[in-house]
Amino acid sequence: MPIVRVDPAYTSQRCTACGHIDKRNRTSQAEFVCRDCGFTAEHADILGADNIALRAPATWAQSTAPSAA
Ligand SMILES: [Zn+2]
């Protein structure tokens, strides 16, 4: 299992339903309401973990792509 670094900056602000990222999505430490589609989640930290899991494959592809240096 490869170890992949994922930037956690927006994971708790990203809607798992539509992908919309907005800091206002996070109405409180524990609540999430998407400003775009209205998706709600009560445990924003779990949402963040889901987003990290979803993003890992894309991040892995990026990290293994040849760099354009
Ligand atoms: Zn949404």
PDB file of the backbone (N, CA, C, O) and the ligand in Angstrom, with CONECT records:
HET     ZN  A 101       1
ATOM      1  N   MET A   1       0.846  -1.199   0.000  1.00  0.00           N
ATOM      2  CA  MET A   1       0.000   0.000   0.000  1.00  0.00           C
ATOM      3  C   MET A   1       0.881   1.249   0.000  1.00  0.00           C
ATOM      4  O   MET A   1       1.559   1.525   0.990  1.00  0.00           O
ATOM      5  N   PRO A   2       0.879   1.990  -1.076  1.00  0.00           N
ATOM      6  CA  PRO A   2       1.721   3.194  -1.121  1.00  0.00           C
ATOM      7  C   PRO A   2       1.205   4.284  -0.201  1.00  0.00           C
ATOM      8  O   PRO A   2      -0.002   4.425  -0.003  1.00  0.00           O
ATOM      9  N   ILE A   3       2.115   5.044   0.352  1.00  0.00           N
ATOM     10  CA  ILE A   3       1.729   6.183   1.189  1.00  0.00           C
ATOM     11  C   ILE A   3       1.606   7.421   0.312  1.00  0.00           C
ATOM     12  O   ILE A   3       2.539   7.795  -0.398  1.00  0.00           O
ATOM     13  N   VAL A   4       0.436   8.048   0.377  1.00  0.00           N
ATOM     14  CA  VAL A   4       0.174   9.211  -0.468  1.00  0.00           C
ATOM     15  C   VAL A   4      -0.127  10.419   0.410  1.00  0.00           C
ATOM     16  O   VAL A   4      -0.994  10.371   1.283  1.00  0.00           O
ATOM     17  N   ARG A   5       0.591  11.480   0.169  1.00  0.00           N
ATOM     18  CA  ARG A   5       0.312  12.716   0.906  1.00  0.00           C
ATOM     19  C   ARG A   5      -0.828  13.460   0.220  1.00  0.00           C
ATOM     20  O   ARG A   5      -0.803  13.681  -0.990  1.00  0.00           O
ATOM     21  N   VAL A   6      -1.835  13.845   1.021  1.00  0.00           N
ATOM     22  CA  VAL A   6      -2.972  14.592   0.504  1.00  0.00           C
ATOM     23  C   VAL A   6      -3.101  15.897   1.262  1.00  0.00           C
ATOM     24  O   VAL A   6      -3.119  15.913   2.492  1.00  0.00           O
ATOM     25  N   ASP A   7      -3.190  16.991   0.523  1.00  0.00           N
ATOM     26  CA  ASP A   7      -3.355  18.284   1.163  1.00  0.00           C
ATOM     27  C   ASP A   7      -4.720  18.343   1.841  1.00  0.00           C
ATOM     28  O   ASP A   7      -5.744  18.268   1.162  1.00  0.00           O
ATOM     29  N   PRO A   8      -4.756  18.476   3.172  1.00  0.00           N
ATOM     30  CA  PRO A   8      -6.036  18.435   3.887  1.00  0.00           C
ATOM     31  C   PRO A   8      -6.734  19.786   3.949  1.00  0.00           C
ATOM     32  O   PRO A   8      -7.757  19.918   4.621  1.00  0.00           O
ATOM     33  N   ALA A   9      -6.202  20.787   3.263  1.00  0.00           N
ATOM     34  CA  ALA A   9      -6.688  22.149   3.443  1.00  0.00           C
ATOM     35  C   ALA A   9      -8.194  22.287   3.221  1.00  0.00           C
ATOM     36  O   ALA A   9      -8.876  22.962   3.992  1.00  0.00           O
ATOM     37  N   TYR A  10      -8.705  21.659   2.183  1.00  0.00           N
ATOM     38  CA  TYR A  10     -10.105  21.888   1.837  1.00  0.00           C
ATOM     39  C   TYR A  10     -10.983  20.667   2.061  1.00  0.00           C
ATOM     40  O   TYR A  10     -12.166  20.686   1.723  1.00  0.00           O
ATOM     41  N   THR A  11     -10.419  19.609   2.625  1.00  0.00           N
ATOM     42  CA  THR A  11     -11.184  18.371   2.706  1.00  0.00           C
ATOM     43  C   THR A  11     -12.429  18.504   3.548  1.00  0.00           C
ATOM     44  O   THR A  11     -13.427  17.833   3.286  1.00  0.00           O
ATOM     45  N   SER A  12     -12.389  19.372   4.574  1.00  0.00           N
ATOM     46  CA  SER A  12     -13.565  19.506   5.421  1.00  0.00           C
ATOM     47  C   SER A  12     -14.523  20.561   4.880  1.00  0.00           C
ATOM     48  O   SER A  12     -15.571  20.815   5.474  1.00  0.00           O
ATOM     49  N   GLN A  13     -14.163  21.177   3.747  1.00  0.00           N
ATOM     50  CA  GLN A  13     -15.037  22.182   3.143  1.00  0.00           C
ATOM     51  C   GLN A  13     -15.622  21.699   1.831  1.00  0.00           C
ATOM     52  O   GLN A  13     -16.421  22.399   1.210  1.00  0.00           O
ATOM     53  N   ARG A  14     -15.227  20.499   1.401  1.00  0.00           N
ATOM     54  CA  ARG A  14     -15.636  20.002   0.109  1.00  0.00           C
ATOM     55  C   ARG A  14     -16.852  19.096   0.235  1.00  0.00           C
ATOM     56  O   ARG A  14     -16.884  18.200   1.079  1.00  0.00           O
ATOM     57  N   CYS A  15     -17.868  19.338  -0.622  1.00  0.00           N
ATOM     58  CA  CYS A  15     -19.072  18.529  -0.620  1.00  0.00           C
ATOM     59  C   CYS A  15     -18.791  17.203  -1.307  1.00  0.00           C
ATOM     60  O   CYS A  15     -18.306  17.177  -2.438  1.00  0.00           O
ATOM     61  N   THR A  16     -19.096  16.098  -0.624  1.00  0.00           N
ATOM     62  CA  THR A  16     -18.866  14.792  -1.243  1.00  0.00           C
ATOM     63  C   THR A  16     -19.928  14.483  -2.276  1.00  0.00           C
ATOM     64  O   THR A  16     -19.748  13.577  -3.090  1.00  0.00           O
ATOM     65  N   ALA A  17     -21.050  15.229  -2.263  1.00  0.00           N
ATOM     66  CA  ALA A  17     -22.124  14.968  -3.214  1.00  0.00           C
ATOM     67  C   ALA A  17     -21.839  15.620  -4.563  1.00  0.00           C
ATOM     68  O   ALA A  17     -22.017  14.987  -5.604  1.00  0.00           O
ATOM     69  N   CYS A  18     -21.392  16.892  -4.556  1.00  0.00           N
ATOM     70  CA  CYS A  18     -21.214  17.607  -5.820  1.00  0.00           C
ATOM     71  C   CYS A  18     -19.797  18.134  -6.032  1.00  0.00           C
ATOM     72  O   CYS A  18     -19.463  18.591  -7.125  1.00  0.00           O
ATOM     73  N   GLY A  19     -18.964  18.072  -4.994  1.00  0.00           N
ATOM     74  CA  GLY A  19     -17.587  18.509  -5.154  1.00  0.00           C
ATOM     75  C   GLY A  19     -17.372  19.993  -4.924  1.00  0.00           C
ATOM     76  O   GLY A  19     -16.249  20.484  -5.040  1.00  0.00           O
ATOM     77  N   HIS A  20     -18.428  20.704  -4.603  1.00  0.00           N
ATOM     78  CA  HIS A  20     -18.308  22.145  -4.369  1.00  0.00           C
ATOM     79  C   HIS A  20     -17.465  22.418  -3.130  1.00  0.00           C
ATOM     80  O   HIS A  20     -17.687  21.819  -2.078  1.00  0.00           O
ATOM     81  N   ILE A  21     -16.495  23.327  -3.254  1.00  0.00           N
ATOM     82  CA  ILE A  21     -15.644  23.687  -2.120  1.00  0.00           C
ATOM     83  C   ILE A  21     -15.928  25.122  -1.721  1.00  0.00           C
ATOM     84  O   ILE A  21     -15.788  26.045  -2.524  1.00  0.00           O
ATOM     85  N   ASP A  22     -16.328  25.295  -0.474  1.00  0.00           N
ATOM     86  CA  ASP A  22     -16.602  26.633   0.037  1.00  0.00           C
ATOM     87  C   ASP A  22     -16.455  26.597   1.547  1.00  0.00           C
ATOM     88  O   ASP A  22     -17.034  25.732   2.205  1.00  0.00           O
ATOM     89  N   LYS A  23     -15.689  27.525   2.104  1.00  0.00           N
ATOM     90  CA  LYS A  23     -15.511  27.494   3.556  1.00  0.00           C
ATOM     91  C   LYS A  23     -16.835  27.706   4.280  1.00  0.00           C
ATOM     92  O   LYS A  23     -16.987  27.306   5.435  1.00  0.00           O
ATOM     93  N   ARG A  24     -17.794  28.336   3.601  1.00  0.00           N
ATOM     94  CA  ARG A  24     -19.110  28.531   4.215  1.00  0.00           C
ATOM     95  C   ARG A  24     -19.909  27.235   4.258  1.00  0.00           C
ATOM     96  O   ARG A  24     -20.927  27.160   4.946  1.00  0.00           O
ATOM     97  N   ASN A  25     -19.456  26.198   3.520  1.00  0.00           N
ATOM     98  CA  ASN A  25     -20.115  24.899   3.611  1.00  0.00           C
ATOM     99  C   ASN A  25     -20.061  24.383   5.043  1.00  0.00           C
ATOM    100  O   ASN A  25     -20.967  23.698   5.519  1.00  0.00           O
ATOM    101  N   ARG A  26     -18.971  24.734   5.709  1.00  0.00           N
ATOM    102  CA  ARG A  26     -18.753  24.284   7.085  1.00  0.00           C
ATOM    103  C   ARG A  26     -19.414  25.285   8.030  1.00  0.00           C
ATOM    104  O   ARG A  26     -18.814  26.291   8.408  1.00  0.00           O
ATOM    105  N   THR A  27     -20.672  24.990   8.408  1.00  0.00           N
ATOM    106  CA  THR A  27     -21.419  25.947   9.208  1.00  0.00           C
ATOM    107  C   THR A  27     -20.930  25.999  10.649  1.00  0.00           C
ATOM    108  O   THR A  27     -21.092  27.012  11.331  1.00  0.00           O
ATOM    109  N   SER A  28     -20.334  24.909  11.107  1.00  0.00           N
ATOM    110  CA  SER A  28     -19.744  24.870  12.436  1.00  0.00           C
ATOM    111  C   SER A  28     -18.715  23.758  12.448  1.00  0.00           C
ATOM    112  O   SER A  28     -18.516  23.071  11.446  1.00  0.00           O
ATOM    113  N   GLN A  29     -18.059  23.582  13.590  1.00  0.00           N
ATOM    114  CA  GLN A  29     -17.037  22.533  13.681  1.00  0.00           C
ATOM    115  C   GLN A  29     -17.613  21.160  13.361  1.00  0.00           C
ATOM    116  O   GLN A  29     -16.913  20.286  12.850  1.00  0.00           O
ATOM    117  N   ALA A  30     -18.913  20.977  13.672  1.00  0.00           N
ATOM    118  CA  ALA A  30     -19.503  19.648  13.549  1.00  0.00           C
ATOM    119  C   ALA A  30     -20.502  19.518  12.413  1.00  0.00           C
ATOM    120  O   ALA A  30     -20.900  18.405  12.068  1.00  0.00           O
ATOM    121  N   GLU A  31     -20.915  20.633  11.828  1.00  0.00           N
ATOM    122  CA  GLU A  31     -21.961  20.564  10.810  1.00  0.00           C
ATOM    123  C   GLU A  31     -21.462  21.021   9.452  1.00  0.00           C
ATOM    124  O   GLU A  31     -20.632  21.923   9.338  1.00  0.00           O
ATOM    125  N   PHE A  32     -22.000  20.364   8.415  1.00  0.00           N
ATOM    126  CA  PHE A  32     -21.652  20.705   7.040  1.00  0.00           C
ATOM    127  C   PHE A  32     -22.930  20.883   6.229  1.00  0.00           C
ATOM    128  O   PHE A  32     -23.792  20.004   6.225  1.00  0.00           O
ATOM    129  N   VAL A  33     -23.054  22.007   5.550  1.00  0.00           N
ATOM    130  CA  VAL A  33     -24.184  22.232   4.645  1.00  0.00           C
ATOM    131  C   VAL A  33     -23.633  22.802   3.346  1.00  0.00           C
ATOM    132  O   VAL A  33     -23.066  23.894   3.337  1.00  0.00           O
ATOM    133  N   CYS A  34     -23.795  22.070   2.249  1.00  0.00           N
ATOM    134  CA  CYS A  34     -23.278  22.528   0.966  1.00  0.00           C
ATOM    135  C   CYS A  34     -24.074  23.741   0.484  1.00  0.00           C
ATOM    136  O   CYS A  34     -25.304  23.716   0.435  1.00  0.00           O
ATOM    137  N   ARG A  35     -23.340  24.808   0.127  1.00  0.00           N
ATOM    138  CA  ARG A  35     -23.980  26.033  -0.365  1.00  0.00           C
ATOM    139  C   ARG A  35     -24.452  25.866  -1.798  1.00  0.00           C
ATOM    140  O   ARG A  35     -25.214  26.691  -2.301  1.00  0.00           O
ATOM    141  N   ASP A  36     -24.016  24.822  -2.449  1.00  0.00           N
ATOM    142  CA  ASP A  36     -24.356  24.647  -3.860  1.00  0.00           C
ATOM    143  C   ASP A  36     -25.538  23.703  -4.039  1.00  0.00           C
ATOM    144  O   ASP A  36     -26.507  24.051  -4.714  1.00  0.00           O
ATOM    145  N   CYS A  37     -25.472  22.505  -3.441  1.00  0.00           N
ATOM    146  CA  CYS A  37     -26.515  21.508  -3.690  1.00  0.00           C
ATOM    147  C   CYS A  37     -27.377  21.252  -2.460  1.00  0.00           C
ATOM    148  O   CYS A  37     -28.400  20.575  -2.560  1.00  0.00           O
ATOM    149  N   GLY A  38     -26.982  21.783  -1.296  1.00  0.00           N
ATOM    150  CA  GLY A  38     -27.784  21.616  -0.100  1.00  0.00           C
ATOM    151  C   GLY A  38     -27.505  20.341   0.672  1.00  0.00           C
ATOM    152  O   GLY A  38     -28.167  20.060   1.672  1.00  0.00           O
ATOM    153  N   PHE A  39     -26.527  19.566   0.216  1.00  0.00           N
ATOM    154  CA  PHE A  39     -26.148  18.346   0.928  1.00  0.00           C
ATOM    155  C   PHE A  39     -25.718  18.679   2.348  1.00  0.00           C
ATOM    156  O   PHE A  39     -24.979  19.637   2.574  1.00  0.00           O
ATOM    157  N   THR A  40     -26.190  17.873   3.314  1.00  0.00           N
ATOM    158  CA  THR A  40     -25.819  18.126   4.699  1.00  0.00           C
ATOM    159  C   THR A  40     -25.156  16.902   5.309  1.00  0.00           C
ATOM    160  O   THR A  40     -25.464  15.766   4.949  1.00  0.00           O
ATOM    161  N   ALA A  41     -24.237  17.154   6.242  1.00  0.00           N
ATOM    162  CA  ALA A  41     -23.603  16.072   6.978  1.00  0.00           C
ATOM    163  C   ALA A  41     -23.381  16.545   8.402  1.00  0.00           C
ATOM    164  O   ALA A  41     -23.037  17.705   8.630  1.00  0.00           O
ATOM    165  N   GLU A  42     -23.575  15.660   9.350  1.00  0.00           N
ATOM    166  CA  GLU A  42     -23.459  16.070  10.747  1.00  0.00           C
ATOM    167  C   GLU A  42     -22.042  15.932  11.278  1.00  0.00           C
ATOM    168  O   GLU A  42     -21.670  16.580  12.256  1.00  0.00           O
ATOM    169  N   HIS A  43     -21.248  15.079  10.625  1.00  0.00           N
ATOM    170  CA  HIS A  43     -19.903  14.851  11.131  1.00  0.00           C
ATOM    171  C   HIS A  43     -18.891  15.283  10.084  1.00  0.00           C
ATOM    172  O   HIS A  43     -18.439  14.482   9.266  1.00  0.00           O
ATOM    173  N   ALA A  44     -18.548  16.548  10.124  1.00  0.00           N
ATOM    174  CA  ALA A  44     -17.682  17.107   9.095  1.00  0.00           C
ATOM    175  C   ALA A  44     -16.300  16.464   9.100  1.00  0.00           C
ATOM    176  O   ALA A  44     -15.643  16.417   8.060  1.00  0.00           O
ATOM    177  N   ASP A  45     -15.853  15.976  10.233  1.00  0.00           N
ATOM    178  CA  ASP A  45     -14.549  15.333  10.259  1.00  0.00           C
ATOM    179  C   ASP A  45     -14.565  14.026   9.480  1.00  0.00           C
ATOM    180  O   ASP A  45     -13.576  13.669   8.841  1.00  0.00           O
ATOM    181  N   ILE A  46     -15.684  13.314   9.531  1.00  0.00           N
ATOM    182  CA  ILE A  46     -15.824  12.093   8.740  1.00  0.00           C
ATOM    183  C   ILE A  46     -15.897  12.455   7.260  1.00  0.00           C
ATOM    184  O   ILE A  46     -15.337  11.761   6.411  1.00  0.00           O
ATOM    185  N   LEU A  47     -16.586  13.542   6.964  1.00  0.00           N
ATOM    186  CA  LEU A  47     -16.630  14.027   5.587  1.00  0.00           C
ATOM    187  C   LEU A  47     -15.222  14.289   5.085  1.00  0.00           C
ATOM    188  O   LEU A  47     -14.877  13.907   3.966  1.00  0.00           O
ATOM    189  N   GLY A  48     -14.408  14.935   5.904  1.00  0.00           N
ATOM    190  CA  GLY A  48     -13.038  15.205   5.511  1.00  0.00           C
ATOM    191  C   GLY A  48     -12.273  13.925   5.221  1.00  0.00           C
ATOM    192  O   GLY A  48     -11.506  13.864   4.260  1.00  0.00           O
ATOM    193  N   ALA A  49     -12.472  12.916   6.031  1.00  0.00           N
ATOM    194  CA  ALA A  49     -11.803  11.640   5.817  1.00  0.00           C
ATOM    195  C   ALA A  49     -12.259  11.015   4.505  1.00  0.00           C
ATOM    196  O   ALA A  49     -11.451  10.440   3.776  1.00  0.00           O
ATOM    197  N   ASP A  50     -13.557  11.126   4.201  1.00  0.00           N
ATOM    198  CA  ASP A  50     -14.065  10.604   2.945  1.00  0.00           C
ATOM    199  C   ASP A  50     -13.412  11.313   1.773  1.00  0.00           C
ATOM    200  O   ASP A  50     -13.027  10.674   0.794  1.00  0.00           O
ATOM    201  N   ASN A  51     -13.285  12.623   1.866  1.00  0.00           N
ATOM    202  CA  ASN A  51     -12.674  13.398   0.792  1.00  0.00           C
ATOM    203  C   ASN A  51     -11.217  13.016   0.602  1.00  0.00           C
ATOM    204  O   ASN A  51     -10.742  12.923  -0.530  1.00  0.00           O
ATOM    205  N   ILE A  52     -10.501  12.793   1.703  1.00  0.00           N
ATOM    206  CA  ILE A  52      -9.100  12.387   1.599  1.00  0.00           C
ATOM    207  C   ILE A  52      -9.011  11.056   0.872  1.00  0.00           C
ATOM    208  O   ILE A  52      -8.138  10.865   0.026  1.00  0.00           O
ATOM    209  N   ALA A  53      -9.911  10.135   1.198  1.00  0.00           N
ATOM    210  CA  ALA A  53      -9.907   8.835   0.542  1.00  0.00           C
ATOM    211  C   ALA A  53     -10.215   8.969  -0.943  1.00  0.00           C
ATOM    212  O   ALA A  53      -9.632   8.268  -1.770  1.00  0.00           O
ATOM    213  N   LEU A  54     -11.129   9.868  -1.278  1.00  0.00           N
ATOM    214  CA  LEU A  54     -11.504  10.063  -2.671  1.00  0.00           C
ATOM    215  C   LEU A  54     -10.384  10.720  -3.462  1.00  0.00           C
ATOM    216  O   LEU A  54     -10.204  10.433  -4.646  1.00  0.00           O
ATOM    217  N   ARG A  55      -9.641  11.592  -2.819  1.00  0.00           N
ATOM    218  CA  ARG A  55      -8.610  12.347  -3.516  1.00  0.00           C
ATOM    219  C   ARG A  55      -7.299  11.583  -3.656  1.00  0.00           C
ATOM    220  O   ARG A  55      -6.491  11.899  -4.530  1.00  0.00           O
ATOM    221  N   ALA A  56      -7.081  10.600  -2.822  1.00  0.00           N
ATOM    222  CA  ALA A  56      -5.795   9.925  -2.818  1.00  0.00           C
ATOM    223  C   ALA A  56      -5.383   9.374  -4.191  1.00  0.00           C
ATOM    224  O   ALA A  56      -4.235   9.569  -4.591  1.00  0.00           O
ATOM    225  N   PRO A  57      -6.271   8.697  -4.922  1.00  0.00           N
ATOM    226  CA  PRO A  57      -5.857   8.158  -6.227  1.00  0.00           C
ATOM    227  C   PRO A  57      -5.386   9.253  -7.179  1.00  0.00           C
ATOM    228  O   PRO A  57      -4.391   9.061  -7.878  1.00  0.00           O
ATOM    229  N   ALA A  58      -6.065  10.390  -7.227  1.00  0.00           N
ATOM    230  CA  ALA A  58      -5.678  11.478  -8.119  1.00  0.00           C
ATOM    231  C   ALA A  58      -4.331  12.051  -7.701  1.00  0.00           C
ATOM    232  O   ALA A  58      -3.492  12.376  -8.541  1.00  0.00           O
ATOM    233  N   THR A  59      -4.137  12.169  -6.390  1.00  0.00           N
ATOM    234  CA  THR A  59      -2.868  12.691  -5.893  1.00  0.00           C
ATOM    235  C   THR A  59      -1.734  11.732  -6.228  1.00  0.00           C
ATOM    236  O   THR A  59      -0.630  12.162  -6.563  1.00  0.00           O
ATOM    237  N   TRP A  60      -2.005  10.435  -6.138  1.00  0.00           N
ATOM    238  CA  TRP A  60      -0.999   9.430  -6.468  1.00  0.00           C
ATOM    239  C   TRP A  60      -0.627   9.550  -7.942  1.00  0.00           C
ATOM    240  O   TRP A  60       0.553   9.475  -8.283  1.00  0.00           O
ATOM    241  N   ALA A  61      -1.609   9.735  -8.819  1.00  0.00           N
ATOM    242  CA  ALA A  61      -1.340   9.855 -10.246  1.00  0.00           C
ATOM    243  C   ALA A  61      -0.465  11.090 -10.501  1.00  0.00           C
ATOM    244  O   ALA A  61       0.455  11.056 -11.319  1.00  0.00           O
ATOM    245  N   GLN A  62      -0.767  12.170  -9.791  1.00  0.00           N
ATOM    246  CA  GLN A  62       0.014  13.395  -9.954  1.00  0.00           C
ATOM    247  C   GLN A  62       1.451  13.183  -9.526  1.00  0.00           C
ATOM    248  O   GLN A  62       2.380  13.614 -10.209  1.00  0.00           O
ATOM    249  N   SER A  63       1.635  12.517  -8.394  1.00  0.00           N
ATOM    250  CA  SER A  63       2.968  12.385  -7.831  1.00  0.00           C
ATOM    251  C   SER A  63       3.835  11.459  -8.664  1.00  0.00           C
ATOM    252  O   SER A  63       5.062  11.525  -8.583  1.00  0.00           O
ATOM    253  N   THR A  64       3.213  10.589  -9.472  1.00  0.00           N
ATOM    254  CA  THR A  64       3.997   9.654 -10.295  1.00  0.00           C
ATOM    255  C   THR A  64       4.134  10.134 -11.724  1.00  0.00           C
ATOM    256  O   THR A  64       4.858   9.524 -12.512  1.00  0.00           O
ATOM    257  N   ALA A  65       3.441  11.239 -12.085  1.00  0.00           N
ATOM    258  CA  ALA A  65       3.540  11.769 -13.432  1.00  0.00           C
ATOM    259  C   ALA A  65       4.916  12.398 -13.637  1.00  0.00           C
ATOM    260  O   ALA A  65       5.493  12.957 -12.705  1.00  0.00           O
ATOM    261  N   PRO A  66       5.436  12.305 -14.853  1.00  0.00           N
ATOM    262  CA  PRO A  66       6.727  12.941 -15.134  1.00  0.00           C
ATOM    263  C   PRO A  66       6.647  14.459 -14.968  1.00  0.00           C
ATOM    264  O   PRO A  66       5.704  15.086 -15.452  1.00  0.00           O
ATOM    265  N   SER A  67       7.609  15.039 -14.302  1.00  0.00           N
ATOM    266  CA  SER A  67       7.561  16.486 -14.080  1.00  0.00           C
ATOM    267  C   SER A  67       8.062  17.228 -15.316  1.00  0.00           C
ATOM    268  O   SER A  67       8.932  16.744 -16.041  1.00  0.00           O
ATOM    269  N   ALA A  68       7.501  18.397 -15.538  1.00  0.00           N
ATOM    270  CA  ALA A  68       7.844  19.171 -16.715  1.00  0.00           C
ATOM    271  C   ALA A  68       8.940  20.168 -16.393  1.00  0.00           C
ATOM    272  O   ALA A  68       8.853  21.335 -16.775  1.00  0.00           O
ATOM    273  N   ALA A  69       9.979  19.714 -15.689  1.00  0.00           N
ATOM    274  CA  ALA A  69      11.077  20.601 -15.336  1.00  0.00           C
ATOM    275  C   ALA A  69      11.955  20.779 -16.560  1.00  0.00           C
ATOM    276  O   ALA A  69      12.956  21.493 -16.503  1.00  0.00           O
TER     277      ALA A  69
HETATM  278 ZN    ZN A 101     -22.876  19.935  -2.819  1.00  0.00          ZN2+
END
